[in-house]
Amino acid sequence: MLKAAGIIYVEKPGYEADDLIAAVTKTAQKHKLPVIILTGDKDIFQLVSDDVFVLTPAIGFSKGVLYDREGVIEKFGVPPEKIADLKSLMGDPSDNYKGVKGIGPKTAQELINEFGSIENLYAHVEDVKNPRTKSLLEAEKEHALLSKQLAQLMSDIPDFSINIDSLIFENYKETLKEFFIDYEFNSLYNRFFNSRPASKSPLHEEKTIKKEKNQLGLF
C-alpha cells in the first residue's frame, strides 16, 4: 500500500523500527527540521527535545496528545533523556524489559531524580535510604543494567542514510486507486479520494475469473 501510495518508508534488517525512527529523527535535526513522531511506544519519548515532539493517538486517530519536553516530565516524572534509566528500574512488560522486580514507577522516579542515572545509582547504592529498595537493587543489578541497554535507542546505524528531500509528500499516486480496487478496499477508496471506484481493474477481473473457475471445480 505504501508503495502504491508513493509514501516513502525505511527498513533495515537487524534493526527495530524505533531505532530507525531515532536515526531518521537525527537526520531531520541536522537539517533543522521540526519532527512529530506518531506512536504509543514509551521508548520513543526519550527522543523528545526542543524540536522533536511525540503525538500519541487517542480514541483511534481522531484525537491525540502532543508531548513536548515539559509534557514528558509531567507524564513520567523525569526528563526525556532519563526515560531509559526510568525503564531500567520499573521495567516495561510491553517491551519485555524486566527491570527491578518490586520497584514501581514512583520509586523509580524518585531514585533517578536523586541519583541522575542508573549507573550513578549503583555507584552509590549504599546511599539508598530505604533498606528494602536497596536490597532489591542489589539483587536485580544485572537485570536493571540490561534493561537500560535494551531501552536505549540507537540513532547511529551503520550504512544507513536517508535523503530528506525524497520524503516530501504532495499527493497520493494514481496507483493507490488501483490498489484499493484490486483488494476491494472500497471504504478506503472513498476516504482517500472522496468518491467510489468507477470500475474494477484488470487485475481484479483476473482474480475474479480465477476464483470462479476454482469454485466451479468443486462440482
PyMOL commands that set and color helices and strands:
alter all, ss='L'
color gray80, all
select helices_A, chain A and resi 2-5+17-30+42-47+69-76+80-90+93-95+105-115+118-123+125-127+131-139+141-151+164-167+175-182+186-193+202-216
alter helices_A, ss='H'
color red, helices_A
select strands_A, chain A and resi 35-38+52-58+63-67
alter strands_A, ss='S'
color yellow, strands_A
deselect
rebuild
show_as cartoon
